Amino acid sequence: ATPTRERFTYSSPTPEPSPTLTNPCVGTVPYNLRLRAEPDPEADTLAAIPFGTTIAIYGKDGSAAAWWYVEYDDLYGWVDAEYVQATSACDAVPVRPVN
């Protein structure tokens, strides 16, 4: 048998872009506050946010009750907007559908 030369080719999958959240506005938590799984006071608690913490706000719910969709400690969830001091930039955050 005679050896042949074959050129090896590399094949790698094309990465799928992940959806990115819009630029957040900033809010401060003046009280200890629960991060919830859904915009509902009876929803599961994901974490307790300590008072004085600054959080990134990415969205709001579309109901009459005011809830913010936020990031805290690498967790995403909902907080009652009544207990957050938000900057004026938060007025422009988009409505986020509830999963």
All heavy atoms as an XYZ file, in Angstrom:
763
protein
N       0.843     -1.171      0.000
C       0.000      0.000      0.000
C       0.888      1.233      0.000
O       1.899      1.289      0.680
C      -0.893     -0.002      1.214
N       0.499      2.217     -0.772
C       1.249      3.456     -0.861
C       0.610      4.493      0.066
O      -0.597      4.712      0.019
C       1.205      3.999     -2.293
O       1.411      2.928     -3.199
C       2.249      5.055     -2.498
N       1.413      5.151      0.939
C       0.836      6.189      1.804
C       0.392      7.397      0.983
O       1.018      7.752     -0.005
C       1.973      6.555      2.741
C       3.214      6.008      2.141
C       2.827      4.944      1.158
N      -0.708      8.001      1.393
C      -1.209      9.206      0.725
C      -1.214     10.347      1.726
O      -1.314     10.136      2.924
C      -2.635      9.004      0.189
O      -3.479      8.687      1.284
C      -2.681      7.903     -0.851
N      -1.124     11.549      1.208
C      -1.161     12.739      2.066
C      -2.538     13.355      1.983
O      -2.993     13.722      0.910
C      -0.148     13.762      1.599
C       1.221     13.460      2.046
C       2.049     14.658      1.716
N       2.454     15.331      2.935
C       3.695     15.665      3.193
N       4.624     15.446      2.306
N       4.013     16.237      4.306
N      -3.170     13.447      3.123
C      -4.452     14.130      3.204
C      -4.320     15.279      4.162
O      -3.711     15.162      5.206
C      -5.539     13.181      3.720
C      -6.094     12.287      2.668
C      -7.301     11.528      3.186
O      -8.095     12.122      3.947
O      -7.423     10.360      2.841
N      -4.881     16.357      3.781
C      -4.861     17.525      4.658
C      -6.011     17.406      5.650
O      -7.148     17.169      5.280
C      -5.011     18.792      3.827
C      -4.943     19.997      4.673
C      -4.900     21.221      3.833
N      -4.138     22.166      4.630
C      -3.378     23.088      4.159
N      -3.235     23.218      2.880
N      -2.742     23.902      4.948
N      -5.676     17.588      6.918
C      -6.686     17.517      7.963
C      -7.421     18.851      8.045
O      -6.812     19.906      8.040
C      -6.017     17.214      9.315
C      -6.998     17.023     10.412
C      -7.713     15.843     10.531
C      -7.226     18.031     11.325
C      -8.617     15.681     11.548
C      -8.143     17.870     12.351
C      -8.838     16.689     12.458
N      -8.740     18.814      8.108
C      -9.515     20.043      8.239
C     -10.207     20.046      9.593
O     -10.664     19.020     10.089
C     -10.575     20.169      7.128
O     -11.418     19.035      7.177
C      -9.932     20.280      5.764
N     -10.248     21.225     10.190
C     -10.901     21.393     11.479
C     -12.334     21.842     11.263
O     -12.605     22.665     10.402
C     -10.175     22.456     12.325
C      -8.798     22.030     12.733
C      -7.685     22.413     12.002
C      -8.613     21.246     13.861
C      -6.416     22.024     12.379
C      -7.347     20.853     14.242
C      -6.249     21.247     13.503
O      -5.001     20.865     13.877
N     -13.185     21.319     12.068
C     -14.580     21.704     11.990
C     -15.052     22.039     13.401
O     -14.906     21.247     14.318
C     -15.412     20.559     11.426
O     -16.764     20.887     11.466
N     -15.581     23.228     13.553
C     -16.137     23.601     14.851
C     -17.505     24.224     14.628
O     -17.736     24.901     13.630
C     -15.214     24.566     15.592
O     -15.069     25.751     14.861
N     -18.408     24.000     15.561
C     -19.757     24.555     15.377
C     -19.745     26.082     15.506
O     -18.932     26.656     16.212
C     -20.557     23.919     16.514
C     -19.539     23.547     17.540
C     -18.267     23.253     16.789
N     -20.640     26.687     14.775
C     -20.789     28.134     14.876
C     -21.541     28.445     16.164
O     -22.602     27.876     16.414
C     -21.585     28.675     13.673
O     -20.917     28.271     12.476
C     -21.716     30.187     13.735
N     -20.994     29.318     17.001
C     -21.685     29.600     18.268
C     -23.002     30.334     18.036
O     -23.112     31.168     17.155
C     -20.693     30.484     19.028
C     -19.782     31.036     18.000
C     -19.773     30.074     16.858
N     -23.984     29.962     18.843
C     -25.284     30.624     18.796
C     -25.229     31.856     19.696
O     -24.819     31.763     20.850
C     -26.373     29.683     19.306
C     -26.618     28.483     18.426
C     -27.391     28.839     17.180
O     -28.235     29.754     17.249
O     -27.144     28.222     16.145
N     -25.621     33.013     19.194
C     -25.619     34.193     20.068
C     -26.693     34.054     21.135
O     -27.785     33.570     20.868
C     -25.918     35.348     19.120
C     -26.583     34.718     17.954
C     -26.067     33.314     17.861
N     -26.360     34.438     22.342
C     -27.346     34.383     23.413
C     -28.029     35.743     23.521
O     -27.398     36.771     23.276
C     -26.681     34.011     24.743
O     -25.717     34.969     25.058
N     -29.304     35.738     23.860
C     -29.989     37.031     23.968
C     -29.395     37.839     25.111
O     -29.102     37.306     26.181
C     -31.437     36.654     24.249
C     -31.397     35.256     24.734
C     -30.150     34.632     24.183
N     -29.197     39.108     24.869
C     -28.652     39.965     25.917
C     -29.738     40.910     26.408
O     -30.615     41.317     25.650
C     -27.454     40.798     25.404
O     -27.889     41.541     24.270
C     -26.297     39.910     25.013
N     -29.661     41.225     27.667
C     -30.624     42.145     28.240
C     -30.232     43.569     27.885
O     -29.072     43.867     27.624
C     -30.667     41.974     29.759
C     -31.154     40.612     30.234
C     -30.995     40.476     31.741
C     -32.596     40.393     29.850
N     -31.188     44.445     27.870
C     -30.921     45.842     27.590
C     -30.073     46.440     28.705
O     -29.938     45.860     29.769
C     -32.238     46.639     27.488
O     -32.912     46.505     28.728
C     -33.101     46.138     26.358
N     -29.518     47.614     28.459
C     -28.739     48.268     29.506
C     -29.641     48.522     30.701
O     -30.733     49.050     30.564
C     -28.171     49.596     29.000
C     -27.081     49.386     27.992
O     -26.407     48.356     28.003
N     -26.885     50.338     27.119
N     -29.162     48.159     31.862
C     -30.027     48.301     33.029
C     -30.033     49.718     33.580
O     -29.117     50.494     33.353
C     -29.378     47.362     34.050
C     -27.924     47.429     33.704
C     -27.886     47.545     32.194
N     -31.074     50.033     34.287
C     -31.046     51.227     35.120
C     -30.685     50.735     36.519
O     -30.577     49.542     36.760
C     -32.381     51.955     35.073
S     -33.727     51.089     35.840
N     -30.497     51.629     37.433
C     -30.002     51.255     38.752
C     -31.014     51.626     39.814
O     -31.641     52.686     39.753
C     -28.653     51.961     39.023
C     -28.140     51.635     40.405
C     -27.630     51.555     37.976
N     -31.166     50.745     40.779
C     -32.032     51.008     41.912
C     -31.323     50.638     43.204
O     -30.388     49.847     43.207
N     -31.785     51.210     44.293
C     -31.234     50.911     45.613
C     -32.343     50.350     46.487
O     -33.484     50.813     46.436
C     -30.654     52.185     46.268
O     -29.694     52.748     45.385
C     -29.986     51.865     47.581
N     -31.997     49.367     47.280
C     -32.951     48.719     48.161
C     -32.804     49.321     49.563
O     -31.811     49.067     50.231
C     -32.694     47.191     48.190
C     -33.644     46.499     49.123
C     -32.791     46.615     46.785
N     -33.778     50.144     50.004
C     -33.663     50.765     51.330
C     -34.106     49.854     52.479
O     -33.968     50.209     53.638
C     -34.560     51.992     51.226
C     -35.569     51.637     50.211
C     -34.894     50.681     49.251
N     -34.660     48.684     52.151
C     -35.108     47.703     53.150
C     -34.624     46.329     52.702
O     -34.308     46.138     51.533
C     -36.643     47.650     53.229
C     -37.296     48.990     53.380
C     -37.812     49.659     52.269
C     -37.397     49.591     54.621
C     -38.418     50.893     52.402
C     -37.997     50.835     54.765
C     -38.500     51.474     53.642
O     -39.091     52.693     53.791
N     -34.613     45.361     53.590
C     -34.386     43.985     53.149
C     -35.566     43.626     52.242
O     -36.708     43.937     52.565
C     -34.318     43.028     54.329
C     -33.083     43.243     55.176
O     -32.095     43.807     54.709
N     -33.125     42.803     56.414
N     -35.276     42.990     51.130
C     -36.306     42.768     50.116
C     -36.159     41.385     49.513
O     -35.045     40.923     49.262
C     -36.168     43.839     49.024
C     -37.199     43.888     47.925
C     -38.602     44.141     48.491
C     -36.845     44.984     46.927
N     -37.283     40.724     49.260
C     -37.264     39.389     48.656
C     -37.197     39.482     47.131
O     -37.957     40.225     46.526
C     -38.521     38.612     49.040
C     -38.588     38.278     50.505
C     -39.925     37.626     50.806
N     -40.100     37.496     52.223
C     -40.198     36.326     52.843
N     -40.154     35.212     52.154
N     -40.349     36.292     54.149
N     -36.316     38.699     46.555
C     -36.252     38.509     45.101
C     -37.152     37.319     44.804
O     -36.922     36.225     45.317
C     -34.810     38.235     44.658
C     -34.592     37.984     43.175
C     -34.865     39.252     42.374
C     -33.182     37.496     42.918
N     -38.168     37.540     43.999
C     -39.169     36.500     43.757
C     -39.090     35.941     42.344
O     -38.613     36.593     41.436
C     -40.557     37.061     44.020
C     -40.713     37.518     45.472
C     -42.152     37.535     45.878
N     -42.323     37.933     47.260
C     -42.473     37.084     48.259
N     -42.454     35.794     48.034
N     -42.651     37.528     49.488
N     -39.587     34.722     42.183
C     -39.558     34.041     40.892
C     -40.523     34.667     39.895
O     -40.293     34.607     38.684
C     -39.889     32.561     41.071
N     -41.590     35.268     40.374
C     -42.598     35.901     39.529
C     -43.054     37.199     40.197
O     -42.861     37.380     41.389
C     -43.795     34.970     39.331
C     -43.454     33.699     38.589
C     -44.657     32.774     38.472
O     -45.791     33.201     38.772
O     -44.453     31.622     38.081
N     -43.685     38.095     39.433
C     -44.167     39.353     40.033
C     -45.453     39.150     40.823
O     -46.534     39.574     40.422
C     -44.359     40.271     38.822
C     -44.644     39.344     37.697
C     -43.858     38.100     37.986
N     -45.314     38.458     41.933
C     -46.461     38.120     42.769
C     -45.962     37.996     44.210
O     -44.964     37.319     44.453
C     -47.043     36.788     42.291
C     -48.270     36.344     43.054
O     -48.480     36.769     44.203
O     -49.032     35.535     42.486
N     -46.645     38.629     45.179
C     -46.173     38.548     46.559
C     -46.205     37.134     47.145
O     -45.584     36.866     48.157
C     -47.104     39.485     47.335
C     -48.249     39.754     46.449
C     -47.824     39.475     45.045
N     -46.906     36.214     46.488
C     -46.967     34.828     46.955
C     -45.985     33.917     46.210
O     -45.908     32.725     46.501
C     -48.393     34.293     46.787
C     -49.440     35.078     47.560
C     -49.194     35.062     49.062
O     -48.827     34.004     49.598
O     -49.348     36.124     49.693
N     -45.224     34.454     45.244
C     -44.285     33.646     44.450
C     -43.104     33.192     45.302
O     -42.810     33.775     46.348
C     -43.790     34.452     43.248
N     -42.433     32.153     44.840
C     -41.269     31.621     45.552
C     -40.198     32.686     45.709
O     -39.951     33.476     44.791
C     -40.669     30.436     44.798
C     -41.572     29.211     44.816
O     -42.435     29.123     45.704
O     -41.400     28.347     43.931
N     -39.542     32.678     46.862
C     -38.434     33.592     47.131
C     -37.146     32.962     46.631
O     -36.814     31.834     47.000
C     -38.330     33.888     48.638
O     -39.538     34.515     49.066
C     -37.158     34.795     48.941
N     -36.416     33.682     45.772
C     -35.136     33.204     45.250
C     -33.972     33.620     46.146
O     -32.988     32.912     46.269
C     -34.903     33.743     43.837
C     -35.983     33.428     42.810
C     -35.680     34.130     41.501
C     -36.084     31.927     42.604
N     -34.078     34.803     46.760
C     -33.020     35.331     47.622
C     -33.581     36.490     48.418
O     -34.626     37.048     48.089
C     -31.831     35.803     46.790
N     -32.859     36.859     49.460
C     -33.185     38.058     50.233
C     -32.108     39.089     49.926
O     -30.919     38.831     50.089
C     -33.223     37.747     51.714
N     -32.526     40.245     49.437
C     -31.596     41.322     49.091
C     -31.451     42.218     50.316
O     -32.436     42.779     50.794
C     -32.110     42.128     47.887
C     -32.379     41.207     46.690
C     -31.118     43.223     47.520
C     -33.078     41.881     45.534
N     -30.233     42.382     50.842
C     -30.058     43.212     52.037
C     -30.240     44.697     51.750
O     -29.991     45.159     50.636
C     -28.627     42.927     52.485
C     -28.021     42.038     51.482
C     -29.014     41.730     50.423
N     -30.657     45.444     52.778
C     -30.860     46.881     52.614
C     -29.544     47.543     52.216
O     -28.461     47.077     52.551
C     -31.434     47.505     53.884
C     -30.443     47.644     55.007
C     -29.740     48.816     55.177
C     -30.214     46.592     55.874
C     -28.820     48.945     56.209
C     -29.304     46.706     56.908
C     -28.596     47.889     57.074
N     -29.661     48.614     51.445
C     -28.483     49.348     50.988
C     -27.840     48.776     49.740
O     -26.860     49.326     49.233
N     -28.374     47.687     49.199
C     -27.807     47.047     48.010
C     -28.251     47.780     46.752
O     -29.399     48.184     46.629
C     -28.265     45.573     47.933
O     -27.872     44.905     49.124
C     -27.672     44.872     46.726
N     -27.329     47.935     45.816
C     -27.659     48.495     44.501
C     -27.939     47.330     43.553
O     -27.174     46.373     43.505
C     -26.487     49.335     43.967
O     -26.248     50.404     44.890
C     -26.797     49.906     42.602
N     -29.048     47.419     42.834
C     -29.440     46.347     41.911
C     -29.600     46.903     40.506
O     -29.892     48.081     40.314
C     -30.751     45.665     42.363
C     -31.860     46.689     42.568
C     -30.533     44.844     43.621
C     -33.215     46.089     42.894
N     -29.406     46.036     39.514
C     -29.617     46.386     38.111
C     -31.048     46.027     37.730
O     -31.489     44.903     37.962
C     -28.637     45.628     37.228
N     -31.772     46.991     37.162
C     -33.173     46.791     36.780
C     -33.245     46.684     35.256
O     -32.817     47.572     34.543
C     -34.052     47.959     37.281
C     -33.959     48.057     38.803
C     -35.484     47.785     36.822
C     -34.649     49.275     39.388
N     -33.796     45.554     34.776
C     -33.837     45.288     33.340
C     -35.229     45.382     32.729
O     -35.373     45.404     31.512
C     -33.274     43.903     33.040
C     -31.797     43.807     33.247
C     -31.268     43.304     34.424
C     -30.911     44.238     32.269
C     -29.909     43.219     34.620
C     -29.539     44.149     32.459
C     -29.049     43.638     33.622
O     -27.692     43.555     33.821
N     -36.270     45.367     33.528
C     -37.615     45.397     32.960
C     -38.648     45.611     34.042
O     -38.338     45.698     35.229
N     -39.891     45.701     33.597
C     -41.023     45.860     34.514
C     -42.160     44.991     34.030
O     -42.187     44.580     32.863
C     -41.448     47.323     34.600
C     -41.844     47.941     33.264
C     -42.052     49.430     33.387
C     -42.200     50.052     32.007
N     -42.179     51.504     32.056
N     -43.088     44.704     34.933
C     -44.240     43.917     34.510
C     -45.275     44.832     33.878
O     -45.204     46.049     34.008
C     -44.823     43.124     35.683
C     -45.579     43.994     36.662
O     -45.188     45.160     36.849
O     -46.552     43.501     37.253
N     -46.219     44.266     33.178
C     -47.199     45.076     32.469
C     -48.496     45.276     33.223
O     -49.434     45.860     32.702
N     -48.569     44.829     34.468
C     -49.813     44.946     35.215
C     -49.874     46.280     35.953
O     -48.932     47.059     35.949
C     -49.922     43.790     36.224
O     -48.988     43.976     37.265
N     -50.988     46.516     36.631
C     -51.151     47.746     37.403
C     -50.235     47.750     38.626
O     -49.794     48.798     39.072
C     -52.597     47.898     37.838
N     -49.939     46.565     39.164
C     -48.985     46.469     40.271
C     -47.589     46.690     39.704
O     -47.277     46.253     38.606
C     -49.079     45.095     40.927
N     -46.770     47.383     40.435
C     -45.438     47.716     39.922
C     -44.399     46.730     40.445
O     -44.162     46.641     41.648
C     -45.075     49.136     40.329
N     -43.795     46.008     39.520
C     -42.714     45.082     39.828
C     -41.567     45.338     38.873
O     -41.774     45.632     37.699
C     -43.177     43.635     39.680
C     -44.136     43.196     40.729
C     -45.478     43.444     40.773
C     -43.832     42.455     41.903
N     -46.027     42.897     41.893
C     -45.033     42.273     42.614
C     -42.663     41.913     42.424
C     -45.101     41.578     43.807
C     -42.736     41.209     43.613
C     -43.940     41.052     44.292
N     -40.341     45.216     39.362
C     -39.145     45.347     38.542
C     -38.529     43.972     38.330
O     -38.465     43.156     39.251
C     -38.098     46.226     39.219
C     -38.440     47.659     39.438
C     -38.528     48.288     40.640
C     -38.673     48.664     38.457
N     -38.829     49.614     40.472
C     -38.917     49.875     39.121
C     -38.709     48.668     37.068
C     -39.189     51.060     38.462
C     -38.985     49.849     36.413
C     -39.220     51.029     37.099
N     -38.021     43.729     37.111
C     -37.233     42.524     36.819
C     -35.780     42.907     37.015
O     -35.276     43.803     36.342
C     -37.491     42.051     35.390
C     -36.772     40.766     35.061
C     -37.213     39.559     35.582
C     -35.651     40.765     34.246
C     -36.563     38.375     35.291
C     -34.996     39.589     33.954
C     -35.455     38.396     34.478
O     -34.798     37.230     34.189
N     -35.090     42.264     37.957
C     -33.766     42.711     38.373
C     -32.758     41.565     38.396
O     -33.124     40.384     38.354
C     -33.812     43.360     39.777
C     -34.818     44.502     39.819
C     -34.131     42.349     40.859
N     -31.500     41.954     38.509
C     -30.417     41.005     38.740
C     -29.811     41.300     40.105
O     -29.512     42.446     40.434
C     -29.333     41.135     37.680
C     -28.151     40.221     37.937
C     -26.983     40.471     37.018
O     -26.969     41.519     36.329
O     -26.072     39.640     37.006
N     -29.631     40.243     40.889
C     -28.966     40.367     42.183
C     -28.153     39.096     42.410
O     -28.694     37.986     42.344
C     -29.971     40.555     43.322
C     -29.348     40.357     44.684
C     -28.456     41.290     45.190
C     -29.598     39.215     45.428
C     -27.852     41.101     46.418
C     -29.003     39.029     46.657
C     -28.126     39.960     47.133
O     -27.511     39.773     48.346
N     -26.875     39.245     42.642
C     -25.996     38.118     42.994
C     -26.112     36.979     41.976
O     -26.266     35.816     42.339
C     -26.329     37.643     44.405
C     -25.182     36.875     45.041
O     -24.023     37.083     44.628
O     -25.444     36.079     45.962
N     -26.069     37.320     40.684
C     -26.163     36.368     39.564
C     -27.510     35.647     39.491
O     -27.635     34.621     38.844
C     -25.026     35.349     39.593
C     -23.676     35.981     39.335
O     -23.620     36.981     38.586
O     -22.667     35.491     39.876
N     -28.518     36.170     40.152
C     -29.880     35.643     40.064
C     -30.763     36.692     39.414
O     -30.579     37.890     39.626
C     -30.436     35.335     41.457
C     -29.780     34.218     42.242
C     -30.324     34.194     43.663
C     -30.032     32.878     41.570
N     -31.727     36.245     38.619
C     -32.691     37.145     37.993
C     -34.071     36.838     38.550
O     -34.446     35.675     38.697
C     -32.703     36.970     36.472
C     -31.442     37.473     35.824
C     -30.344     36.643     35.652
C     -31.363     38.788     35.393
C     -29.184     37.104     35.061
C     -30.207     39.268     34.799
C     -29.122     38.417     34.638
O     -27.978     38.900     34.073
N     -34.815     37.897     38.883
C     -36.153     37.705     39.414
C     -36.863     39.033     39.556
O     -36.437     40.048     38.997
N     -37.938     39.030     40.324
C     -38.819     40.182     40.449
C     -38.810     40.739     41.866
O     -38.758     39.975     42.834
C     -40.239     39.767     40.086
C     -40.386     39.321     38.673
C     -40.237     38.048     38.196
C     -40.689     40.128     37.546
N     -40.441     38.030     36.840
C     -40.724     39.294     36.412
C     -40.948     41.487     37.383
C     -41.007     39.771     35.143
C     -41.230     41.958     36.098
C     -41.259     41.106     35.006
N     -38.859     42.063     41.980
C     -38.986     42.734     43.274
C     -40.130     43.747     43.189
O     -40.408     44.305     42.135
C     -37.680     43.453     43.711
C     -36.570     42.456     43.959
C     -37.253     44.493     42.710
N     -40.772     43.960     44.311
C     -41.854     44.932     44.387
C     -41.262     46.333     44.262
O     -40.427     46.741     45.069
C     -42.581     44.762     45.721
C     -43.868     45.553     45.792
O     -43.988     46.587     45.103
O     -44.752     45.139     46.561
N     -41.686     47.079     43.257
C     -41.115     48.403     42.976
C     -41.377     49.405     44.090
O     -40.643     50.385     44.218
C     -41.662     48.940     41.651
N     -42.370     49.144     44.912
C     -42.678     50.043     46.016
C     -41.511     50.140     46.999
O     -41.334     51.143     47.672
C     -43.923     49.538     46.743
C     -44.349     50.403     47.899
C     -45.617     49.880     48.567
O     -46.312     49.029     47.986
O     -45.904     50.342     49.673
N     -40.688     49.095     47.050
C     -39.595     49.029     48.010
C     -38.223     49.245     47.374
O     -37.213     48.832     47.939
C     -39.633     47.689     48.742
C     -40.951     47.467     49.441
C     -41.891     46.588     48.917
C     -41.273     48.172     50.594
C     -43.109     46.398     49.552
C     -42.490     47.996     51.226
C     -43.402     47.106     50.690
O     -44.615     46.929     51.313
N     -38.189     49.881     46.208
C     -36.927     50.151     45.513
C     -36.868     51.636     45.172
O     -37.832     52.203     44.658
C     -36.814     49.320     44.211
C     -35.551     49.661     43.458
C     -36.864     47.831     44.519
N     -35.726     52.260     45.459
C     -35.506     53.640     45.028
C     -34.793     53.567     43.688
O     -33.614     53.208     43.625
C     -34.654     54.386     46.051
C     -35.348     54.575     47.370
C     -34.432     55.156     48.432
O     -33.226     55.093     48.329
N     -35.031     55.722     49.455
N     -35.523     53.867     42.614
C     -35.001     53.739     41.251
C     -34.679     55.107     40.667
O     -35.298     56.109     41.015
C     -36.020     53.024     40.378
N     -33.710     55.129     39.754
C     -33.364     56.369     39.061
C     -34.414     56.662     38.001
O     -35.203     55.801     37.626
C     -31.975     56.257     38.404
O     -32.016     55.229     37.419
C     -30.896     55.958     39.430
N     -34.403     57.872     37.487
C     -35.380     58.255     36.466
C     -35.196     57.466     35.171
O     -36.127     57.346     34.381
C     -35.294     59.750     36.186
O     -34.006     60.088     35.718
N     -34.014     56.903     34.947
C     -33.783     56.092     33.750
C     -34.652     54.836     33.743
O     -34.904     54.253     32.688
C     -32.311     55.693     33.657
N     -35.146     54.438     34.893
C     -35.970     53.232     34.984
C     -37.348     53.407     34.356
O     -38.019     52.420     34.072
C     -36.095     52.794     36.433
S     -34.520     52.283     37.131
N     -37.772     54.635     34.135
C     -39.059     54.862     33.480
C     -39.064     54.303     32.060
O     -40.110     53.977     31.528
C     -39.389     56.351     33.438
C     -39.614     56.935     34.824
O     -39.913     56.168     35.767
O     -39.473     58.165     34.975
N     -37.888     54.193     31.456
C     -37.788     53.756     30.065
C     -37.505     52.263     29.906
O     -37.371     51.786     28.782
C     -36.681     54.548     29.358
N     -37.414     51.491     31.003
C     -37.143     50.065     30.841
C     -38.351     49.390     30.209
O     -39.497     49.805     30.422
C     -36.772     49.374     32.180
C     -35.474     49.890     32.744
C     -37.880     49.443     33.169
N     -38.114     48.369     29.393
C     -39.225     47.727     28.673
C     -40.065     46.825     29.581
O     -39.601     46.368     30.621
C     -38.496     46.899     27.614
C     -37.175     46.591     28.223
C     -36.822     47.788     29.042
N     -41.292     46.606     29.139
C     -42.151     45.633     29.811
C     -41.617     44.252     29.480
O     -41.308     43.951     28.325
C     -43.620     45.775     29.349
C     -44.474     44.642     29.890
C     -44.172     47.122     29.788
N     -41.464     43.427     30.490
C     -40.936     42.076     30.300
C     -42.055     41.070     30.529
O     -42.724     41.110     31.558
C     -39.804     41.836     31.283
C     -39.215     40.451     31.147
C     -38.000     40.302     32.040
N     -37.465     38.986     31.977
C     -36.666     38.537     31.024
N     -36.308     39.346     30.049
N     -36.213     37.316     31.019
N     -42.247     40.154     29.572
C     -43.291     39.148     29.776
C     -42.927     38.223     30.941
O     -41.755     37.928     31.165
C     -43.319     38.372     28.458
C     -42.160     38.822     27.667
C     -41.571     40.017     28.310
N     -43.914     37.801     31.666
C     -43.710     36.886     32.788
C     -43.715     35.472     32.243
O     -44.611     35.092     31.504
C     -44.806     37.077     33.852
C     -44.602     36.094     35.000
C     -44.820     38.499     34.328
N     -42.700     34.697     32.609
C     -42.602     33.306     32.109
C     -43.593     32.414     32.781
O     -43.900     32.386     33.845
C     -41.192     32.767     32.331
C     -40.173     33.581     31.575
O     -40.510     34.381     30.716
N     -38.926     33.376     31.890
